[in-house]
Amino acid sequence: MAKERVTIREVAERAGVSVATVSRVLSGNYPVPPATRTRVMRAARALDYVANAHARALVGNGRKMVAVVLRQVTSPFYAQVAEGVEAEAADRGWLCLVGTTGGDPQREMDFVQLMREEGARVVILVGGVVEDDAYRERVAHYAQALDASGARLVLCGRPAPDPELPVLVVEFDNEAGARAVTGHLLSAGHRGIVFLGGLPGNTALDARVAGYRAALTEHGLPAEAAHVVDCGLGRAAGHRAMTELLKESPEFTAVFAGDDMVAAGALRAITEAGLRVPDDISVVGYNDIPLAEDFSPPLTTVRTPAEELGRAAIRLAVRDPEHAAGAHHLLGTHIVVRDSVAPPPGRP
């Protein structure tokens, strides 16, 4: 259930002052005795009051502002999503602020609270997460607090932990994309396919692993044919994990990397081992980052609509701000075929 919005009148009653005095204190535009200011601010904090951003806009003091919260900006995927948010916000004359968390929940909480206090109309959290109890509690708090101040929370590339929360969801079909690209490898004749880049509990990667397993099953392979390497994401992780796999003299002939950066690390490790892609081992990735076509060889991958994901997050939030809570928008994916896949050695 959404938290009821605290009114400025309730703050005034708690502080023992007029509504006009509360308004002057919160706007900071009028001189107010220090003791009065202290009473008002204590009352506002006690009631968790945040001035309604939409109300401020009606009287000319609101700023049309959207905040996008990312794990990091060095990731090509995150950067493309942020670019989409910024572009859509700019088209509407809105200001876009970007915050990074480095995966630290406290930094995320601090940034969301700051954006709430500053009157951001929309706060967008981007990317897959480990959906544990702490995360579910955190998102419920964000959603209810933002809703109480007249703002919207959008989860971009991750599901809502509870359909009853006042949140909007924009994501793409991770499982379908993974199923399709695994099917592409199977159709080329591969049966020993390793998924490189698992991260148990991460919503995006778990969906990709599910799609990979589903494709193997659909082609009649037993459950034990699946080989998932939980090395996480990033080029360094892909390089380390691929190097270790090659030392084990495995029987696999293809690698499905959890994303394109993992694929980049795998390609390097394969080359360092004196093997060739795709002659000896085929490799596919996920996301189709701009550099994927410049890999050696150019990478077959799943194109995810990263920029459109960011744009859709804004469009969904502003389309019907009073009734959009709970809306879910699912974008499609498709395979981009390049030169990193061939039939396994010994097959025409």
TIMAR-45792 format. One record per residue: residue in one letter; x, y, z of N, C-alpha, C in turn. Coordinates in steps of 0.001 Angstrom, whole numbers, plus 500000, padded with zeros to 6 digits. Layout:
TIMAR-45792
<atom A,<X,Y,Z>,<X,Y,Z>,<X,Y,Z>>
...
This chain:
TIMAR-45792
<atom M,<500848,498802,500000>,<500000,500000,500000>,<500883,501247,500000>>
<atom A,<500551,502226,499139>,<501357,503448,499053>,<501225,504270,500326>>
<atom K,<502313,504865,500691>,<502336,505707,501884>,<501579,506997,501603>>
<atom E,<500704,507428,502565>,<499950,508654,502371>,<500883,509857,502407>>
<atom R,<500602,510798,501535>,<501457,511977,501394>,<501268,512920,502583>>
<atom V,<502359,513280,503237>,<502318,514236,504341>,<502117,515632,503764>>
<atom T,<501226,516404,504359>,<500931,517739,503845>,<501700,518807,504612>>
<atom I,<501805,519955,503998>,<502487,521081,504640>,<501703,521535,505878>>
<atom R,<500372,521322,505855>,<499559,521696,507018>,<499920,520855,508239>>
<atom E,<500212,519546,508015>,<500602,518676,509126>,<501933,519125,509726>>
<atom V,<502850,519559,508860>,<504132,520065,509351>,<503906,521322,510191>>
<atom A,<503038,522203,509703>,<502751,523445,510427>,<502147,523159,511797>>
<atom E,<501201,522204,511856>,<500557,521869,513136>,<501573,521292,514109>>
<atom R,<502467,520432,513622>,<503455,519818,514508>,<504445,520859,515029>>
<atom A,<504798,521830,514172>,<505774,522854,514567>,<505129,523997,515346>>
<atom G,<503784,524077,515320>,<503093,525149,516024>,<503230,526497,515337>>
<atom V,<503275,526481,513999>,<503400,527729,513229>,<502367,527695,512106>>
<atom S,<502306,528775,511359>,<501357,528839,510241>,<501909,528107,509020>>
<atom V,<501004,527773,508091>,<501413,527153,506833>,<502350,528088,506059>>
<atom A,<502050,529373,506103>,<502891,530350,505401>,<504318,530334,505939>>
<atom T,<504455,530194,507267>,<505804,530162,507866>,<506562,528918,507402>>
<atom V,<505887,527777,507372>,<506535,526554,506882>,<507001,526742,505440>>
<atom S,<506140,527338,504627>,<506481,527570,503232>,<507713,528458,503108>>
<atom R,<507792,529501,503960>,<508951,530401,503912>,<510228,529680,504321>>
<atom V,<510139,528841,505356>,<511320,528112,505818>,<511818,527159,504725>>
<atom L,<510896,526404,504133>,<511296,525397,503155>,<511784,526003,501846>>
<atom S,<511247,527152,501472>,<511684,527780,500227>,<513014,528494,500399>>
<atom G,<513296,528956,501644>,<514546,529649,501911>,<514617,531036,501314>>
<atom N,<513469,531545,500866>,<513465,532850,500186>,<513106,534024,501103>>
<atom Y,<512765,533741,502372>,<512343,534797,503277>,<513091,534657,504606>>
<atom P,<513378,535774,505294>,<514042,535694,506607>,<513086,535130,507648>>
<atom V,<513564,534144,508406>,<512763,533508,509462>,<513656,533383,510694>>
<atom P,<513141,533685,511905>,<513951,533536,513122>,<514548,532133,513212>>
<atom P,<515808,532036,513643>,<516482,530724,513729>,<515709,529684,514531>>
<atom A,<515116,530091,515649>,<514378,529132,516485>,<513171,528571,515729>>
<atom T,<512507,529439,514972>,<511345,528993,514190>,<511781,528036,513093>>
<atom R,<512873,528397,512419>,<513402,527531,511350>,<513734,526144,511902>>
<atom T,<514358,526109,513081>,<514730,524826,513691>,<513495,523981,513972>>
<atom R,<512423,524625,514546>,<511191,523889,514851>,<510565,523304,513588>>
<atom V,<510534,524096,512544>,<509927,523645,511284>,<510726,522484,510677>>
<atom M,<512048,522612,510657>,<512875,521574,510051>,<512785,520271,510854>>
<atom R,<512718,520372,512179>,<512558,519173,513003>,<511217,518492,512715>>
<atom A,<510172,519281,512574>,<508851,518728,512274>,<508835,518058,510902>>
<atom A,<509475,518697,509926>,<509514,518138,508569>,<510260,516806,508552>>
<atom R,<511384,516764,509293>,<512160,515511,509339>,<511385,514420,510068>>
<atom A,<510736,514772,511145>,<509983,513784,511931>,<508844,513178,511116>>
<atom L,<508233,513986,510274>,<507117,513508,509452>,<507574,512973,508094>>
<atom D,<508887,513035,507831>,<509436,512605,506526>,<508764,513382,505399>>
<atom Y,<508644,514701,505598>,<507968,515549,504622>,<508928,516019,503550>>
<atom V,<508480,515905,502311>,<509205,516476,501179>,<508202,517271,500362>>
<atom A,<508565,518505,500035>,<507648,519339,499255>,<507309,518667,497938>>
<atom N,<506035,518668,497585>,<505572,518026,496353>,<506169,518711,495130>>
<atom A,<506903,517947,494343>,<507574,518522,493169>,<506575,519076,492174>>
<atom H,<505420,518388,492003>,<504432,518873,491041>,<503790,520174,491526>>
<atom A,<503551,520263,492829>,<502977,521492,493379>,<503941,522653,493203>>
<atom R,<505236,522389,493414>,<506220,523464,493233>,<506226,523944,491786>>
<atom A,<506053,523006,490853>,<506074,523385,489441>,<504896,524294,489112>>
<atom L,<503728,524029,489746>,<502540,524820,489463>,<502715,526277,489875>>
<atom V,<503542,526517,490889>,<503759,527905,491308>,<505052,528468,490753>>
<atom G,<505661,527729,489835>,<506818,528265,489132>,<508155,528000,489757>>
<atom N,<508188,527261,490893>,<509469,527040,491553>,<510059,525661,491266>>
<atom G,<509287,524779,490601>,<509764,523424,490359>,<510699,523343,489170>>
<atom R,<511641,522412,489234>,<512526,522142,488112>,<512154,520789,487548>>
<atom K,<511988,520710,486249>,<511688,519428,485621>,<512992,518644,485562>>
<atom M,<513098,517665,486455>,<514373,516986,486616>,<514155,515484,486725>>
<atom V,<515038,514725,486064>,<515031,513274,486156>,<516417,512830,486612>>
<atom A,<516462,511805,487450>,<517736,511270,487925>,<517862,509819,487488>>
<atom V,<519024,509450,486987>,<519286,508075,486597>,<520436,507554,487455>>
<atom V,<520237,506393,488067>,<521198,505826,489019>,<521801,504560,488414>>
<atom L,<523117,504572,488235>,<523830,503473,487581>,<524864,502874,488522>>
<atom R,<525244,501645,488239>,<526342,501039,488982>,<527655,501716,488617>>
<atom Q,<527846,501957,487320>,<529077,502595,486847>,<528825,503198,485466>>
<atom V,<529606,504210,485098>,<529447,504826,483781>,<530462,504295,482782>>
<atom T,<531425,503493,483244>,<532428,502949,482326>,<531890,501761,481532>>
<atom S,<530788,501162,481990>,<530166,500072,481245>,<529465,500628,480008>>
<atom P,<529779,500115,478811>,<529111,500621,477606>,<527594,500496,477666>>
<atom F,<527097,499408,478237>,<525641,499221,478322>,<525009,500301,479193>>
<atom Y,<525542,500511,480395>,<524993,501538,481284>,<525074,502920,480640>>
<atom A,<526180,503177,479964>,<526353,504482,479318>,<525299,504708,478245>>
<atom Q,<524964,503662,477484>,<523949,503801,476440>,<522566,504035,477035>>
<atom V,<522245,503342,478130>,<520953,503572,478788>,<520874,505019,479281>>
<atom A,<521936,505487,479931>,<521958,506864,480429>,<521827,507861,479283>>
<atom E,<522447,507544,478158>,<522341,508434,476993>,<520899,508517,476512>>
<atom G,<520186,507384,476545>,<518782,507391,476153>,<517924,508219,477090>>
<atom V,<518176,508096,478399>,<517442,508893,479385>,<517694,510370,479137>>
<atom E,<518965,510727,478974>,<519330,512133,478788>,<518714,512698,477512>>
<atom A,<518743,511903,476435>,<518206,512384,475158>,<516703,512632,475244>>
<atom E,<515985,511694,475867>,<514534,511854,476001>,<514204,513012,476940>>
<atom A,<514977,513156,478003>,<514760,514268,478930>,<515011,515606,478226>>
<atom A,<516088,515675,477442>,<516417,516910,476718>,<515319,517270,475727>>
<atom D,<514763,516258,475059>,<513679,516510,474100>,<512482,517164,474780>>
<atom R,<512322,516908,476075>,<511189,517452,476820>,<511558,518700,477619>>
<atom G,<512823,519139,477485>,<513269,520310,478214>,<513554,520046,479678>>
<atom W,<513821,518786,480022>,<514103,518418,481394>,<515601,518360,481634>>
<atom L,<515991,518513,482896>,<517372,518347,483306>,<517577,516900,483733>>
<atom C,<518692,516299,483317>,<519007,514919,483679>,<520259,514887,484545>>
<atom L,<520169,514242,485702>,<521307,514068,486588>,<521660,512586,486648>>
<atom V,<522953,512278,486651>,<523423,510895,486678>,<524212,510652,487950>>
<atom G,<523884,509572,488653>,<524620,509184,489852>,<525113,507762,489729>>
<atom T,<526285,507472,490254>,<526817,506117,490232>,<526963,505596,491658>>
<atom T,<526796,504289,491815>,<526808,503696,493153>,<527993,502771,493387>>
<atom G,<528613,502274,492325>,<529667,501282,492486>,<529154,500008,493141>>
<atom G,<527829,499816,493098>,<527232,498641,493719>,<527002,498775,495218>>
<atom D,<527219,499970,495784>,<527076,500207,497221>,<525637,500637,497530>>
<atom P,<524857,499818,498254>,<523465,500170,498557>,<523323,501488,499306>>
<atom Q,<524265,501817,500182>,<524164,503060,500939>,<524307,504269,500024>>
<atom R,<525234,504190,499073>,<525374,505290,498107>,<524103,505439,497286>>
<atom E,<523495,504316,496922>,<522241,504363,496174>,<521155,505042,496996>>
<atom M,<521033,504652,498261>,<520012,505237,499130>,<520219,506734,499305>>
<atom D,<521468,507130,499492>,<521768,508553,499674>,<521404,509363,498439>>
<atom F,<521704,508814,497273>,<521423,509548,496029>,<519921,509645,495795>>
<atom V,<519200,508548,496012>,<517749,508587,495816>,<517115,509598,496772>>
<atom Q,<517560,509611,498025>,<517007,510566,498986>,<517318,512001,498584>>
<atom L,<518528,512238,498113>,<518898,513585,497662>,<518002,514026,496509>>
<atom M,<517778,513120,495552>,<516943,513466,494401>,<515492,513718,494829>>
<atom R,<515037,512988,495837>,<513700,513224,496371>,<513617,514617,496970>>
<atom E,<514613,514975,497758>,<514619,516286,498392>,<514743,517417,497377>>
<atom E,<515440,517141,496281>,<515619,518169,495253>,<514439,518255,494289>>
<atom G,<513456,517372,494457>,<512246,517461,493652>,<512328,516813,492294>>
<atom A,<513189,515802,492120>,<513232,515085,490843>,<511867,514469,490563>>
<atom R,<511378,514624,489322>,<510075,514070,488974>,<510147,512550,488803>>
<atom V,<511303,512084,488301>,<511476,510664,487996>,<512856,510231,488483>>
<atom V,<512923,509083,489162>,<514195,508475,489554>,<514248,507092,488916>>
<atom I,<515315,506838,488154>,<515438,505598,487389>,<516622,504793,487909>>
<atom L,<516361,503562,488349>,<517421,502640,488767>,<517684,501681,487618>>
<atom V,<518956,501568,487211>,<519293,500824,485997>,<520102,499569,486299>>
<atom G,<519769,498476,485604>,<520609,497283,485591>,<520153,496168,486501>>
<atom G,<520615,494958,486198>,<520276,493791,486991>,<520817,493886,488409>>
<atom V,<520156,493198,489331>,<520540,493239,490744>,<520375,491850,491347>>
<atom V,<520972,491661,492517>,<520694,490468,493313>,<519448,490781,494139>>
<atom E,<518365,490083,493840>,<517072,490418,494434>,<516893,489685,495766>>
<atom D,<517565,490188,496804>,<517447,489595,498133>,<516484,490428,498985>>
<atom D,<516318,490031,500245>,<515372,490735,501123>,<515760,492196,501327>>
<atom A,<517067,492445,501438>,<517529,493827,501639>,<517171,494691,500440>>
<atom Y,<517334,494135,499252>,<516986,494890,498044>,<515486,495168,497990>>
<atom R,<514677,494142,498272>,<513225,494322,498220>,<512764,495390,499216>>
<atom E,<513346,495382,500398>,<512990,496390,501406>,<513406,497786,500949>>
<atom R,<514585,497869,500343>,<515107,499161,499883>,<514218,499753,498786>>
<atom V,<513857,498934,497814>,<513037,499422,496705>,<511641,499807,497184>>
<atom A,<511083,499039,498119>,<509772,499395,498666>,<509829,500773,499328>>
<atom H,<510921,501031,500057>,<511079,502342,500702>,<511186,503448,499652>>
<atom Y,<512023,503230,498625>,<512173,504244,497564>,<510819,504547,496931>>
<atom A,<510119,503475,496536>,<508871,503637,495792>,<507842,504418,496593>>
<atom Q,<507683,504061,497863>,<506672,504715,498680>,<507058,506149,499021>>
<atom A,<508342,506371,499301>,<508790,507722,499640>,<508678,508654,498430>>
<atom L,<509074,508175,497252>,<508981,509001,496046>,<507526,509266,495687>>
<atom D,<506696,508238,495801>,<505278,508410,495499>,<504645,509433,496439>>
<atom A,<505065,509409,497699>,<504525,510357,498676>,<504898,511799,498358>>
<atom S,<505989,511983,497634>,<506405,513342,497276>,<506030,513701,495843>>
<atom G,<505190,512875,495219>,<504698,513189,493878>,<505634,512799,492770>>
<atom A,<506616,511946,493047>,<507585,511528,492027>,<507336,510078,491629>>
<atom R,<508086,509616,490607>,<507946,508259,490110>,<509272,507518,490209>>
<atom L,<509208,506247,490603>,<510365,505365,490565>,<510215,504446,489364>>
<atom V,<511274,504376,488536>,<511287,503474,487382>,<512440,502496,487537>>
<atom L,<512147,501211,487411>,<513169,500170,487426>,<513456,499813,485974>>
<atom C,<514689,500034,485573>,<515071,499915,484167>,<516009,498716,483999>>
<atom G,<515533,497664,483355>,<516353,496479,483173>,<516332,495546,484354>>
<atom R,<515338,495703,485223>,<515181,494809,486378>,<513699,494741,486735>>
<atom P,<513237,493612,487284>,<511816,493484,487616>,<511478,494166,488937>>
<atom A,<510187,494400,489150>,<509728,494939,490433>,<509653,493809,491449>>
<atom P,<510142,494025,492672>,<510086,492965,493679>,<508675,492682,494176>>
<atom D,<507748,493618,493945>,<506370,493450,494399>,<505449,494212,493437>>
<atom P,<504522,493515,492773>,<503651,494189,491788>,<502740,495240,492394>>
<atom E,<502587,495231,493721>,<501711,496211,494369>,<502409,497542,494631>>
<atom L,<503723,497585,494463>,<504458,498820,494727>,<504183,499858,493641>>
<atom P,<504206,501143,494000>,<504025,502200,492995>,<505309,502424,492191>>
<atom V,<505664,501434,491379>,<506856,501533,490534>,<506479,501202,489095>>
<atom L,<507296,501677,488180>,<507158,501353,486763>,<508356,500504,486367>>
<atom V,<508152,499580,485444>,<509227,498684,485020>,<509393,498758,483509>>
<atom V,<510640,498964,483089>,<510991,498914,481669>,<512160,497951,481550>>
<atom E,<511987,496871,480827>,<513079,495916,480676>,<513016,495257,479316>>
<atom F,<514038,494466,478998>,<514014,493703,477757>,<514024,492222,478090>>
<atom D,<513690,491397,477103>,<513501,489973,477346>,<514845,489248,477332>>
<atom N,<515501,489232,478483>,<516807,488580,478603>,<516741,487099,478262>>
<atom E,<515718,486426,478740>,<515628,484980,478532>,<515448,484641,477053>>
<atom A,<514582,485371,476371>,<514346,485087,474953>,<515608,485331,474125>>
<atom G,<516346,486403,474440>,<517581,486679,473707>,<518609,485584,473901>>
<atom A,<518727,485102,475139>,<519690,484035,475433>,<519284,482732,474756>>
<atom R,<517994,482451,474755>,<517512,481233,474103>,<517806,481277,472600>>
<atom A,<517613,482453,471999>,<517833,482581,470561>,<519303,482427,470182>>
<atom V,<520210,483055,470938>,<521619,482995,470560>,<522212,481616,470868>>
<atom T,<521702,480948,471901>,<522130,479568,472157>,<521633,478664,471033>>
<atom G,<520401,478905,470594>,<519868,478157,469455>,<520693,478356,468196>>
<atom H,<521234,479551,468039>,<522089,479833,466884>,<523341,478946,466910>>
<atom L,<523942,478791,468091>,<525111,477917,468234>,<524736,476457,467992>>
<atom L,<523601,476039,468531>,<523154,474657,468346>,<522869,474367,466873>>
<atom S,<522294,475328,466183>,<521997,475145,464761>,<523269,475044,463927>>
<atom A,<524364,475619,464427>,<525651,475515,463729>,<526318,474166,463998>>
<atom G,<525717,473354,464881>,<526249,472024,465144>,<526912,471844,466502>>
<atom H,<526966,472906,467300>,<527629,472815,468606>,<526735,472102,469616>>
<atom R,<527362,471255,470421>,<526661,470574,471510>,<527349,470839,472856>>
<atom G,<528646,471089,472827>,<529371,471460,474037>,<529475,472974,474120>>
<atom I,<528505,473594,474798>,<528426,475059,474881>,<528532,475471,476347>>
<atom V,<529495,476329,476659>,<529685,476833,478017>,<529068,478216,478147>>
<atom F,<528317,478437,479248>,<527861,479793,479569>,<528896,480396,480506>>
<atom L,<529530,481466,480059>,<530621,482092,480803>,<530169,483457,481320>>
<atom G,<530021,483579,482661>,<529629,484878,483194>,<528412,484836,484090>>
<atom G,<528123,483680,484671>,<527000,483604,485594>,<527265,484392,486867>>
<atom L,<526200,484854,487504>,<526289,485567,488778>,<525006,485244,489547>>
<atom P,<524998,484152,490296>,<523764,483668,490940>,<523038,484753,491724>>
<atom G,<521746,484859,491475>,<520928,485857,492156>,<520736,487126,491363>>
<atom N,<521621,487401,490391>,<521486,488598,489566>,<520336,488384,488585>>
<atom T,<519371,489288,488592>,<518149,489079,487824>,<518397,488966,486321>>
<atom A,<519281,489797,485782>,<519540,489773,484343>,<520276,488504,483932>>
<atom L,<521327,488156,484670>,<522127,486991,484297>,<521390,485682,484559>>
<atom D,<520601,485638,485614>,<519807,484431,485863>,<518848,484177,484705>>
<atom A,<518271,485245,484162>,<517364,485092,483024>,<518112,484590,481794>>
<atom R,<519343,485066,481594>,<520128,484599,480445>,<520511,483129,480604>>
<atom V,<520863,482738,481807>,<521177,481324,482068>,<519932,480470,481825>>
<atom A,<518770,480968,482241>,<517527,480226,482025>,<517256,480046,480536>>
<atom G,<517499,481083,479744>,<517307,480978,478302>,<518279,480003,477663>>
<atom Y,<519513,480019,478128>,<520547,479075,477661>,<520128,477639,477955>>
<atom R,<519694,477373,479183>,<519268,476019,479544>,<518042,475589,478746>>
<atom A,<517107,476512,478551>,<515886,476187,477803>,<516213,475788,476367>>
<atom A,<517165,476488,475738>,<517536,476162,474357>,<518166,474773,474271>>
<atom L,<519005,474437,475237>,<519617,473101,475247>,<518532,472028,475344>>
<atom T,<517563,472264,476235>,<516473,471300,476407>,<515643,471176,475136>>
<atom E,<515354,472314,474507>,<514557,472301,473283>,<515230,471515,472160>>
<atom H,<516566,471424,472188>,<517305,470681,471161>,<517616,469249,471618>>
<atom G,<516939,468820,472680>,<517046,467431,473091>,<518264,467072,473906>>
<atom L,<518981,468058,474411>,<520162,467758,475225>,<519757,467563,476687>>
<atom P,<520445,466682,477412>,<520113,466457,478820>,<520522,467649,479685>>
<atom A,<519954,467733,480875>,<520232,468853,481773>,<521711,468980,482083>>
<atom E,<522418,467835,482169>,<523838,467877,482516>,<524707,468424,481376>>
<atom A,<524118,468664,480222>,<524887,469266,479123>,<525186,470739,479395>>
<atom A,<524399,471364,480294>,<524633,472773,480635>,<525880,472899,481500>>
<atom H,<526710,473869,481162>,<527933,474129,481927>,<528004,475638,482162>>
<atom V,<527639,476055,483359>,<527606,477481,483695>,<528803,477818,484573>>
<atom V,<529595,478790,484139>,<530753,479250,484906>,<530376,480570,485571>>
<atom D,<530301,480577,486895>,<529888,481761,487650>,<531091,482668,487925>>
<atom C,<531482,483402,486896>,<532647,484290,487050>,<532260,485756,487121>>
<atom G,<530968,486077,486956>,<530563,487472,486952>,<530884,488148,485626>>
<atom L,<530754,489478,485603>,<530910,490228,484364>,<532230,490991,484313>>
<atom G,<532550,491505,483138>,<533768,492284,482937>,<534788,491533,482118>>
<atom R,<535625,492290,481409>,<536635,491687,480538>,<537649,490856,481333>>
<atom A,<538085,491376,482480>,<539071,490649,483291>,<538498,489333,483782>>
<atom A,<537228,489341,484205>,<536591,488110,484676>,<536498,487096,483545>>
<atom G,<536132,487559,482355>,<536042,486664,481209>,<537382,486072,480834>>
<atom H,<538430,486881,480910>,<539773,486408,480565>,<540245,485353,481555>>
<atom R,<540073,485625,482848>,<540508,484667,483876>,<539765,483337,483750>>
<atom A,<538459,483417,483628>,<537655,482200,483583>,<537943,481388,482327>>
<atom M,<538124,482066,481199>,<538408,481356,479951>,<539784,480707,480007>>
<atom T,<540737,481395,480582>,<542089,480837,480721>,<542056,479547,481540>>
<atom E,<541304,479554,482627>,<541192,478366,483472>,<540487,477228,482739>>
<atom L,<539447,477553,482010>,<538720,476523,481264>,<539619,475824,480249>>
<atom L,<540423,476609,479551>,<541300,476040,478520>,<542382,475148,479132>>
<atom K,<542785,475455,480371>,<543779,474615,481045>,<543211,473241,481395>>
<atom E,<541899,473170,481533>,<541256,471917,481909>,<541069,470972,480733>>
<atom S,<541525,471372,479541>,<541359,470584,478326>,<539904,470155,478152>>
<atom P,<539010,471102,478094>,<537584,470777,478029>,<537167,470281,476648>>
<atom E,<535954,469767,476601>,<535436,469262,475339>,<534453,470223,474691>>
<atom F,<534297,471410,475240>,<533352,472354,474638>,<533904,472913,473328>>
<atom T,<532991,473339,472468>,<533389,473927,471184>,<532845,475339,471015>>
<atom A,<532047,475798,471982>,<531466,477135,471868>,<531294,477764,473250>>
<atom V,<531341,479091,473276>,<531184,479858,474516>,<530099,480904,474314>>
<atom F,<529145,480925,475233>,<528133,481980,475292>,<528538,482871,476454>>
<atom A,<529058,484047,476166>,<529497,484981,477202>,<528315,485781,477726>>
<atom G,<528286,486002,479049>,<527177,486693,479686>,<526971,488107,479187>>
<atom D,<528028,488769,478726>,<527892,490030,478009>,<529117,490208,477113>>
<atom D,<529123,491281,476333>,<530181,491459,475329>,<531552,491689,475957>>
<atom M,<531605,492284,477148>,<532898,492500,477787>,<533494,491181,478268>>
<atom V,<532657,490269,478749>,<533134,488926,479077>,<533645,488252,477813>>
<atom A,<532912,488440,476717>,<533342,487863,475440>,<534698,488405,475021>>
<atom A,<534935,489700,475244>,<536224,490296,474888>,<537352,489614,475644>>
<atom G,<537156,489371,476948>,<538170,488679,477735>,<538376,487255,477262>>
<atom A,<537284,486571,476891>,<537379,485195,476408>,<538137,485130,475089>>
<atom L,<537869,486068,474201>,<538571,486101,472906>,<540071,486241,473108>>
<atom R,<540451,487106,474024>,<541879,487305,474300>,<542520,486027,474846>>
<atom A,<541829,485367,475784>,<542376,484141,476379>,<542517,483036,475329>>
<atom I,<541553,482943,474447>,<541606,481915,473395>,<542791,482168,472471>>
<atom T,<543003,483421,472096>,<544138,483773,471235>,<545459,483480,471932>>
<atom E,<545547,483827,473229>,<546774,483572,473989>,<547080,482083,474108>>
<atom A,<546061,481250,474025>,<546254,479797,474104>,<546640,479194,472754>>
<atom G,<546785,480056,471740>,<547175,479560,470419>,<546022,478996,469611>>
<atom L,<544782,479310,470019>,<543602,478834,469302>,<542964,479976,468521>>
<atom R,<542064,479610,467620>,<541445,480623,466772>,<539923,480591,466918>>
<atom V,<539345,481791,466826>,<537899,481956,466806>,<537522,482405,465394>>
<atom P,<536588,481695,464709>,<535746,480607,465227>,<536235,479207,464828>>
<atom D,<537429,479103,464212>,<537883,477807,463698>,<537938,476733,464778>>
<atom D,<538474,477096,465962>,<538593,476131,467055>,<537453,476241,468063>>
<atom I,<537102,477465,468398>,<536029,477716,469372>,<535184,478884,468869>>
<atom S,<533870,478713,468897>,<532965,479808,468559>,<532605,480584,469820>>
<atom V,<532375,481884,469666>,<532053,482747,470817>,<530895,483667,470445>>
<atom V,<529924,483788,471359>,<528857,484782,471196>,<528776,485606,472471>>
<atom G,<528214,486811,472357>,<528083,487693,473510>,<526656,488138,473726>>
<atom Y,<526520,489242,474458>,<525190,489774,474775>,<525305,491275,474990>>
<atom N,<524431,492033,474388>,<524247,493495,474492>,<524557,494227,473195>>
<atom D,<525503,493731,472381>,<525926,494408,471157>,<526386,495832,471451>>
<atom I,<527409,495952,472296>,<528001,497261,472557>,<528659,497767,471274>>
<atom P,<528871,499066,471134>,<529419,499607,469882>,<530724,498965,469427>>
<atom L,<531563,498517,470363>,<532854,497934,469994>,<532762,496491,469529>>
<atom A,<531603,495853,469681>,<531490,494419,469379>,<531842,494110,467925>>
<atom E,<531486,495014,467020>,<531794,494750,465610>,<533268,495003,465292>>
<atom D,<534018,495584,466232>,<535444,495815,466028>,<536305,494768,466708>>
<atom F,<535672,493821,467428>,<536440,492730,468016>,<537077,491909,466897>>
<atom S,<538052,491087,467251>,<538692,490217,466261>,<538480,488755,466653>>
<atom P,<537596,488071,465939>,<536747,488535,464831>,<535542,489324,465351>>
<atom P,<534849,490042,464454>,<533632,490742,464869>,<532663,489767,465545>>
<atom L,<532044,490219,466633>,<531325,489324,467533>,<529853,489155,467166>>
<atom T,<529424,487901,467070>,<528000,487594,467007>,<527439,487761,468414>>
<atom T,<526334,488478,468534>,<525843,488834,469863>,<524346,489102,469827>>
<atom V,<523777,489385,470984>,<522366,489744,471100>,<522275,491253,471262>>
<atom R,<521540,491885,470381>,<521392,493347,470488>,<520280,493673,471466>>
<atom T,<520633,494376,472518>,<519634,494849,473482>,<519386,496335,473235>>
<atom P,<518155,496776,473336>,<517811,498160,473022>,<518177,499099,474169>>
<atom A,<519485,499250,474434>,<519926,499996,475617>,<519454,501447,475602>>
<atom E,<519684,502145,474506>,<519272,503556,474458>,<517758,503682,474515>>
<atom E,<517058,502794,473804>,<515596,502827,473819>,<515058,502513,475210>>
<atom L,<515788,501688,475964>,<515405,501379,477337>,<515342,502668,478166>>
<atom G,<516370,503505,478014>,<516402,504769,478731>,<515306,505716,478290>>
<atom R,<515089,505799,476984>,<514031,506677,476462>,<512653,506217,476945>>
<atom A,<512432,504897,476881>,<511126,504362,477283>,<510853,504606,478760>>
<atom A,<511902,504601,479584>,<511724,504849,481013>,<511104,506225,481248>>
<atom I,<511580,507224,480509>,<511026,508580,480646>,<509610,508637,480087>>
<atom R,<509429,508084,478895>,<508107,508148,478261>,<507038,507497,479123>>
<atom L,<507352,506337,479700>,<506383,505640,480532>,<506053,506448,481780>>
<atom A,<507053,507081,482361>,<506841,507834,483606>,<505994,509080,483407>>
<atom V,<506087,509711,482239>,<505366,510973,482039>,<504078,510804,481247>>
<atom R,<503860,509602,480698>,<502676,509401,479851>,<501389,509656,480625>>
<atom D,<501300,509080,481828>,<500110,509236,482658>,<500558,509184,484118>>
<atom P,<501174,510249,484590>,<501836,510215,485895>,<500934,509851,487063>>
<atom E,<499645,510050,486938>,<498769,509749,488071>,<498303,508297,488084>>
<atom H,<498401,507606,486933>,<497825,506263,486874>,<498783,505222,486304>>
<atom A,<500063,505574,486144>,<501001,504656,485488>,<501631,503649,486436>>
<atom A,<501394,503772,487746>,<502038,502866,488702>,<501702,501421,488371>>
<atom G,<502706,500582,488422>,<502519,499168,488128>,<502660,498819,486669>>
<atom A,<502837,499811,485809>,<502967,499535,484378>,<504263,498796,484099>>
<atom H,<504222,497923,483107>,<505385,497114,482743>,<505547,497165,481235>>
<atom H,<506755,497522,480793>,<507019,497659,479359>,<508186,496742,479007>>
<atom L,<507948,495767,478118>,<508967,494783,477754>,<509425,495014,476322>>
<atom L,<510726,495267,476139>,<511304,495471,474811>,<511919,494170,474309>>
<atom G,<511953,494010,473001>,<512494,492800,472402>,<513997,492896,472152>>
<atom T,<514589,491761,471798>,<516009,491685,471445>,<516124,490909,470139>>
<atom H,<517298,490974,469508>,<517521,490138,468323>,<519006,489852,468165>>
<atom I,<519309,488778,467446>,<520702,488375,467229>,<521315,489211,466111>>
<atom V,<522555,489609,466297>,<523355,490233,465249>,<524438,489217,464869>>
<atom V,<524350,488686,463657>,<525281,487640,463218>,<526499,488274,462566>>
<atom R,<527689,487948,463106>,<528940,488440,462521>,<529848,487238,462230>>
<atom D,<531097,487286,462654>,<532056,486273,462186>,<532626,485372,463278>>
<atom S,<532025,485357,464469>,<532634,484608,465571>,<532032,483223,465783>>
<atom V,<531177,482789,464854>,<530558,481466,464954>,<530779,480693,463657>>
<atom A,<531193,479427,463818>,<531350,478502,462695>,<530988,477117,463189>>
<atom P,<530758,476171,462302>,<530534,474803,462778>,<531730,474312,463606>>
<atom P,<531495,473381,464524>,<532603,472890,465342>,<533654,472183,464484>>
<atom P,<534901,472130,464967>,<535966,471475,464200>,<535557,470054,463781>>
<atom G,<535854,469734,462522>,<535543,468404,462023>,<534181,468315,461354>>
<atom R,<533392,469424,461440>,<532088,469415,460781>,<532093,470453,459683>>
<atom P,<531475,470124,458547>,<531447,471074,457421>,<530566,472271,457719>>
